[in-house]
Amino acid sequence: FVDYLKRKGNAVFGRIGTYDIERSGVGFLFMSRDQEQFGDIWTVIRTMGAAGVKLYSTSQAILERISDGRFVLGYNILGSYAADWASRHADVGIILPKDYTVVMSRIGLVPQAAAAPELGRRYLEFFMSKEGQTIMARELQIPAVSPEVAGENTANTMREMLGGQLKPVPVSPGLMVYLDQVKRARLIARWNEMLRLQ
């Protein structure tokens, strides 16, 4: 990716988009995972800064600019959003990096103090039903986890195809680390510094 940005020079300058990690929670999560997974991520960020990367708070803002030709690529876009966009726009494609691809679980829960816990339980049952899983897979491009719906296009197939390249975000107390405001501020400060270095 770094080599591509350097080789293309002016052809890509100002035509790359990614999340603004100060305004996008998912962007911040992806950046923190990148930092954990890839020791040289700051070279990538510095190179994107030199290539005039533009920052946005949503995947849609980036995908719109890719599909209309203003951008040549978006970095760290949510896969389900990109897949949905690609299914409707022939000029949009998806590249999964060969070194690692961060993947996220979709989590549903009903808080103990919920005003209508029965309604929440019914929603989760629908979410996991054949109908709910079919809607997620077909309409939202989120791989079904139900074997009844998934068939051959399952997350397991994705794992078989991509193997160790997939790096799931663990649903654990480790997710709380970057809620620490000091750590968050340090990561954002370094991000901003690297984007400005040319």
KERO-944017 format. One record per residue (C-alpha): residue number from 1; residue in three letters; x, y negated, z. Coordinates in Angstrom, 1 decimal. Layout:
(NUM "ALA" (X Y Z))
...
//
This chain:
(1 "PHE" (0.0 0.0 0.0))
(2 "VAL" (2.8 -2.4 0.9))
(3 "ASP" (4.6 -1.5 -2.3))
(4 "TYR" (1.5 -2.1 -4.3))
(5 "LEU" (0.9 -5.5 -2.8))
(6 "LYS" (4.5 -6.5 -3.4))
(7 "ARG" (4.6 -5.2 -7.0))
(8 "LYS" (1.3 -6.9 -8.0))
(9 "GLY" (2.2 -10.3 -6.6))
(10 "ASN" (0.1 -13.0 -8.1))
(11 "ALA" (-2.4 -10.5 -9.6))
(12 "VAL" (-3.6 -9.7 -6.1))
(13 "PHE" (-2.8 -12.9 -4.2))
(14 "GLY" (-6.0 -14.1 -2.4))
(15 "ARG" (-8.0 -11.1 -3.7))
(16 "ILE" (-7.8 -8.8 -0.7))
(17 "GLY" (-10.2 -8.7 2.1))
(18 "THR" (-10.3 -7.1 5.6))
(19 "TYR" (-12.0 -7.6 8.9))
(20 "ASP" (-11.4 -10.7 11.0))
(21 "ILE" (-10.5 -8.8 14.2))
(22 "GLU" (-11.4 -11.8 16.3))
(23 "ARG" (-15.0 -11.9 15.0))
(24 "SER" (-15.6 -8.2 14.2))
(25 "GLY" (-15.7 -5.6 16.9))
(26 "VAL" (-15.3 -2.7 14.4))
(27 "GLY" (-12.4 -4.6 12.8))
(28 "PHE" (-10.7 -4.9 16.2))
(29 "LEU" (-11.3 -1.2 16.9))
(30 "PHE" (-9.8 -0.2 13.5))
(31 "MET" (-6.8 -2.5 14.1))
(32 "SER" (-6.1 -1.1 17.5))
(33 "ARG" (-6.3 2.5 16.1))
(34 "ASP" (-4.0 1.5 13.3))
(35 "GLN" (-1.5 0.3 15.9))
(36 "GLU" (-1.7 3.6 17.7))
(37 "GLN" (-1.5 5.8 14.6))
(38 "PHE" (1.1 4.0 12.6))
(39 "GLY" (4.3 2.5 14.1))
(40 "ASP" (4.9 0.3 11.1))
(41 "ILE" (1.4 -1.2 10.8))
(42 "TRP" (2.8 -4.7 11.4))
(43 "THR" (4.7 -4.5 8.1))
(44 "VAL" (1.3 -3.8 6.4))
(45 "ILE" (-0.3 -6.8 8.2))
(46 "ARG" (2.6 -9.1 7.4))
(47 "THR" (2.5 -8.0 3.7))
(48 "MET" (-1.3 -8.6 3.6))
(49 "GLY" (-0.7 -12.1 5.0))
(50 "ALA" (1.9 -12.8 2.3))
(51 "ALA" (-0.7 -11.6 -0.3))
(52 "GLY" (-3.2 -14.2 1.0))
(53 "VAL" (-5.6 -11.7 2.6))
(54 "LYS" (-9.1 -13.2 3.4))
(55 "LEU" (-10.8 -12.3 6.6))
(56 "TYR" (-14.5 -11.5 7.1))
(57 "SER" (-16.7 -10.3 9.9))
(58 "THR" (-18.7 -7.7 7.9))
(59 "SER" (-18.1 -4.9 5.4))
(60 "GLN" (-20.8 -6.3 3.1))
(61 "ALA" (-19.0 -9.7 2.6))
(62 "ILE" (-15.9 -7.8 1.5))
(63 "LEU" (-17.8 -5.3 -0.7))
(64 "GLU" (-19.7 -8.0 -2.4))
(65 "ARG" (-16.5 -9.7 -3.5))
(66 "ILE" (-15.0 -6.4 -4.7))
(67 "SER" (-18.1 -5.5 -6.7))
(68 "ASP" (-18.2 -8.9 -8.5))
(69 "GLY" (-14.4 -8.9 -9.2))
(70 "ARG" (-13.3 -11.6 -6.9))
(71 "PHE" (-11.4 -9.1 -4.9))
(72 "VAL" (-9.3 -6.1 -6.0))
(73 "LEU" (-9.5 -4.3 -2.7))
(74 "GLY" (-10.8 -4.3 0.9))
(75 "TYR" (-8.8 -2.7 3.7))
(76 "ASN" (-10.3 -0.8 6.6))
(77 "ILE" (-13.9 -0.9 5.3))
(78 "LEU" (-16.5 1.4 7.1))
(79 "GLY" (-16.6 4.5 4.9))
(80 "SER" (-20.4 4.9 5.0))
(81 "TYR" (-20.9 1.3 3.8))
(82 "ALA" (-18.3 1.7 1.1))
(83 "ALA" (-19.8 5.0 0.0))
(84 "ASP" (-23.3 3.5 -0.2))
(85 "TRP" (-21.9 0.5 -2.1))
(86 "ALA" (-19.9 2.7 -4.5))
(87 "SER" (-23.1 4.8 -5.2))
(88 "ARG" (-24.8 1.7 -6.4))
(89 "HIS" (-21.9 -0.1 -8.1))
(90 "ALA" (-19.9 1.8 -10.7))
(91 "ASP" (-16.9 -0.4 -10.5))
(92 "VAL" (-16.4 0.3 -6.7))
(93 "GLY" (-14.3 3.2 -5.6))
(94 "ILE" (-12.9 4.5 -2.3))
(95 "ILE" (-9.3 5.4 -1.5))
(96 "LEU" (-8.6 7.4 1.7))
(97 "PRO" (-4.9 6.9 2.7))
(98 "LYS" (-2.8 10.0 2.5))
(99 "ASP" (-1.0 9.4 5.9))
(100 "TYR" (-4.1 9.0 8.0))
(101 "THR" (-7.8 7.9 7.9))
(102 "VAL" (-9.5 6.7 11.0))
(103 "VAL" (-13.0 8.2 11.4))
(104 "MET" (-15.7 7.2 13.9))
(105 "SER" (-18.4 9.2 15.6))
(106 "ARG" (-22.0 7.8 15.5))
(107 "ILE" (-23.2 7.9 19.1))
(108 "GLY" (-26.8 7.8 20.3))
(109 "LEU" (-27.9 7.7 23.9))
(110 "VAL" (-30.7 6.7 26.2))
(111 "PRO" (-29.6 4.7 29.2))
(112 "GLN" (-30.9 6.0 32.6))
(113 "ALA" (-32.5 2.6 33.2))
(114 "ALA" (-34.3 2.5 29.8))
(115 "ALA" (-37.7 0.8 29.8))
(116 "ALA" (-39.1 3.6 27.7))
(117 "PRO" (-36.9 6.7 28.1))
(118 "GLU" (-39.5 9.0 26.4))
(119 "LEU" (-39.4 6.8 23.3))
(120 "GLY" (-35.6 7.0 23.3))
(121 "ARG" (-35.7 10.8 23.7))
(122 "ARG" (-38.1 11.0 20.7))
(123 "TYR" (-35.8 8.8 18.6))
(124 "LEU" (-32.8 10.9 19.4))
(125 "GLU" (-34.8 14.1 18.5))
(126 "PHE" (-35.7 12.5 15.2))
(127 "PHE" (-32.1 11.4 14.6))
(128 "MET" (-30.9 15.0 15.0))
(129 "SER" (-33.9 16.5 13.1))
(130 "LYS" (-33.7 17.8 9.5))
(131 "GLU" (-35.6 14.7 8.3))
(132 "GLY" (-33.4 12.3 10.3))
(133 "GLN" (-30.2 14.0 9.2))
(134 "THR" (-31.4 14.0 5.6))
(135 "ILE" (-32.1 10.2 5.7))
(136 "MET" (-28.7 9.6 7.2))
(137 "ALA" (-26.9 11.7 4.6))
(138 "ARG" (-28.9 10.5 1.5))
(139 "GLU" (-29.7 6.9 2.4))
(140 "LEU" (-26.8 5.9 4.7))
(141 "GLN" (-24.0 8.1 3.2))
(142 "ILE" (-23.2 9.4 6.7))
(143 "PRO" (-22.3 13.1 6.6))
(144 "ALA" (-24.9 15.2 8.3))
(145 "VAL" (-23.9 17.2 11.3))
(146 "SER" (-26.9 19.5 11.1))
(147 "PRO" (-26.0 22.7 9.2))
(148 "GLU" (-29.6 22.9 8.0))
(149 "VAL" (-29.1 19.6 6.1))
(150 "ALA" (-25.4 19.4 5.4))
(151 "GLY" (-24.9 22.3 3.0))
(152 "GLU" (-21.5 22.0 1.4))
(153 "ASN" (-21.2 18.2 1.9))
(154 "THR" (-20.5 18.3 5.6))
(155 "ALA" (-18.1 16.6 7.9))
(156 "ASN" (-16.5 20.0 8.2))
(157 "THR" (-15.9 20.1 4.4))
(158 "MET" (-14.4 16.6 4.7))
(159 "ARG" (-12.1 18.0 7.4))
(160 "GLU" (-11.2 21.0 5.2))
(161 "MET" (-10.3 18.6 2.3))
(162 "LEU" (-8.4 16.0 4.4))
(163 "GLY" (-7.2 18.1 7.3))
(164 "GLY" (-4.8 16.3 9.7))
(165 "GLN" (-5.2 13.1 7.7))
(166 "LEU" (-8.4 12.5 9.6))
(167 "LYS" (-7.8 10.7 12.9))
(168 "PRO" (-11.1 10.5 14.9))
(169 "VAL" (-11.6 7.7 17.4))
(170 "PRO" (-11.9 9.7 20.6))
(171 "VAL" (-15.1 9.1 22.6))
(172 "SER" (-13.3 8.7 25.9))
(173 "PRO" (-12.4 6.2 28.6))
(174 "GLY" (-9.5 5.3 26.2))
(175 "LEU" (-12.0 3.2 24.2))
(176 "MET" (-12.1 0.8 27.2))
(177 "VAL" (-8.4 -0.1 27.0))
(178 "TYR" (-8.9 -2.9 24.6))
(179 "LEU" (-11.8 -4.4 26.6))
(180 "ASP" (-9.0 -5.6 28.8))
(181 "GLN" (-8.9 -9.3 27.8))
(182 "VAL" (-5.2 -9.6 28.2))
(183 "LYS" (-4.5 -6.6 25.9))
(184 "ARG" (-7.1 -7.9 23.4))
(185 "ALA" (-5.6 -11.4 23.4))
(186 "ARG" (-2.0 -10.0 22.8))
(187 "LEU" (-3.2 -7.8 19.9))
(188 "ILE" (-5.0 -10.8 18.3))
(189 "ALA" (-2.1 -13.1 18.8))
(190 "ARG" (0.3 -10.6 17.2))
(191 "TRP" (-2.2 -10.1 14.3))
(192 "ASN" (-2.4 -13.9 13.7))
(193 "GLU" (1.4 -14.3 13.9))
(194 "MET" (2.0 -11.5 11.4))
(195 "LEU" (-0.6 -12.8 8.9))
(196 "ARG" (1.1 -16.2 9.0))
(197 "LEU" (4.7 -14.9 8.5))
(198 "GLN" (5.7 -15.1 4.9))
//
